[in-house]
Each structure stands twice: as structure tokens, then as C-alpha cells.
Amino acid sequence: MRVNWNYIKLTFLSIAIIGLYSFAEHRSKKKSVNEISIKFLGDNNLYLTEASVNKLLIQNYGAVKNRAKEELVLNTIEDIILSNDMVKNAQVYLTVNGELISKIVQRKPIGRVEGISKFYLDDLGKRMPLSKHHSARVPIITGKITGKTLEDAYTILNYINEDDFLRKNVIGIHVEEEGKYQLKFRLENFVVNLGGVENLNEKFKNFMAFYAKAAKDNSLEKYATVSLEFNNQVVCTKI
């Protein structure tokens, strides 16, 4: 009987590789976490601190540093971080060197509600609590706050944020009632009666034409109200 030595060598080599891999994996699991790195992604890194994330983990998961890697449940750690109201997204993973890395995206406020309850409206149209670490410079929303008026305010803010001039100059939205919204500008004394959220593009196009002409004529300070509620026209009331 002829022995196939190549087959035998390949078998032993495969067994050796599997053994080395199992040994390395076993040693890796026994290693402990030697470093924790918290990284905030994007531009909105103002409402949550590294210290507050560490405190959140200790309170809800226990100490992570110097803990065996095999004891960690990364999905649970992600869920704990996501439970913070300031967090939009989180990703947690371990490096081969024993470093636990948490990449966090914070929520982005686009409006601030001032009323009986005070909170932010974020870029997904959801309520976001105020932060003790930072106050966002966003338009203030006042008046009759309901689920419907918040939806409309979100629609208005999204439009405003797409326009450079409006984003820099609109500082407030006042809700008189559903379908009747007023805008307050940073440098002007007049109030803009927007009406409802229908035909926003046409309304603001008419407003920009009025504003450009009035600025050229140096007559902006003469107006008390500027109404965009009527179809394809701007109706002004002088002081």
C-alpha cells in the first residue's frame, strides 16, 4: 500500500493551524480591556461629554476597564449608550489590542420650544431634552404647542435651514393656532404672517422679492407686519 505523504502533511498542517488559531482566540478572550476610547462623530459634539458616557456605562453596566474581553456584551453596551436622550447613533467594538472604542453621533436640534415644557425639536422632528452642557442657537418656538403645530414647525424649520438667508435671519416661530404661524427676524422689527405650511416655496419666493426691493428702498423699518397668507402676493401693514 502506497502512503500519500502529501496528504498526511496537509492534514497535520491543517490541525496545527486550527490549534494555533484556537489558542490565539482563547488568549485573546482572556485579555482584559486596557483602554476606553469615546469618539464623537460629526459637528454636534456639544450636548454630551465623555465623562457623562463613562458615568452612564458604570451605572448601568459596571466598570469596563480591566474587565475580561470575553465578559463584555457589546450589543448591551451600545444599547446603554443609545438610551441617553442626546445620542442619535452609537457603535461599539473591541480592537485586538484590548481597546474598547465607542463611536457616537449626537442628536441635532433645529428649534427650541419655550412654553410650559421646554425642549428642543431635533432634525428628525422628535422631542429632545435641553442640555446642561450647551445651549443651541436655534429658532425659538412659542405659542400653542400641539402635536400638529410641532409637525408644521418642523416643516417650516426644514425649509428655513435649506436657505442661507433664512437660516441666518429667522430667530423665532410663533404659533397663533394650527395653520397660523408667524416668523420673527433677527434684524427686522416686522412680523411675517406665514399662514399655514402649504406652498412654502411660493410664499418665501414672494417674500424674498419684497425684502430685496424694500431693502433697496430703505423702507424695511416702516413695516409692522408682512403677510404671506394670500395667494401669490405680499400684504404689508405699516407702523
PyMOL commands that set and color helices and strands:
alter all, ss='L'
color gray80, all
select helices_A, chain A and resi 5-30+50-60+69-71+74-82+147-161+164-169+200-216+220-222
alter helices_A, ss='H'
color red, helices_A
select strands_A, chain A and resi 35-41+87-94+99-106+109-113+119-122+127-128+140-143+170-177+180-185+191-195+223-227+235-238
alter strands_A, ss='S'
color yellow, strands_A
deselect
rebuild
show_as cartoon
